Amino acid sequence: MTKVIGYARVSRREQNPEAQEAELRAAGATRVLVDHGEFSRIAARPQWAACLDYLREGDTLLVRRLDRLGGSERIILDTLNELRERGIDIRSLTEPQIDTTTPMGRALFGIVAVFAELRVDTIRENTQRGMDHARAQGKAIGRPSKLSADQLSELRRMREEDGASFAYIGKVLGVDKSTASRAYADLARYAEQIRQS
């Protein structure tokens, strides 16, 4: 049976999330998860992680505004794409065009997915171009065999944009903490090689 799950967050601990919770429950959420405090780092959002773990294909995520999903457009875009890939609908109370339970909302989600894929492809192309250039300069190039190019891009994003720990990144990517740490160090060395070339 599909569920409607609400997610709310407040930026400062002294803010009260009760209004958000009440709105989400009135709109049909059977469960509401709430994060408190500063959220520039994804590791500081335990209830968001619990929400993602709880949601299943066919469920609907209900938020008051899309900005509750993350502190930057990139995080929001990535989150929307992840939800789409998992078959989870999303509905915003204050942005009626964001409702993937409707045909218009699904069309908008499709556009979001296109932009998310374009971003991934651009990262991949830029990485490949840089590696080709480094090889042409006779520099040794390699990457950890346990992680794909997409996983490496996600590792870098989580570490540099979200400030996530290597333990958390490893859990998300399905590898151990030391593999994630080693891969990030290799990426940093590679970036330095490109800068010096």
Disulfide bonds with the S-S distance in Angstrom:
none
